[in-house]
Amino acid sequence: MDSLLPCRTNDPELWFAEHSTEVERAKTLCHECPLRDGCLAGALERREPWGVWGGEVFVDGAVVARKRGRGRPRKSETAAGAGAPAAA
């Protein structure tokens, strides 16, 4: 069974990577995993603080669409939020 689990056959650090390209690779590998649903459910129940669990990215205990890399956001990322109204 372990040979079918990508987190057991690849470098475990991939699921806790800093670079968004590596995080996306981990998410992709999870899509074929037979334990994906249970892994995600367990991570949600435990409120995992970070990493890729069940094909989803956790940051500060919440599922996010994608992990932003370190450093300053790209101009394309900040421009997308420029039209949104400021929170009061």
Secondary structure, 3 states (H helix, E strand, C coil): CHHHCHHHHCCHHHHHCCCHHHHHHHHHHHCCCCCHHHHHHHHHHHCCCEEEECCEEEECCEEECCCCCCCCCCHHHHHHHHCCCCCC
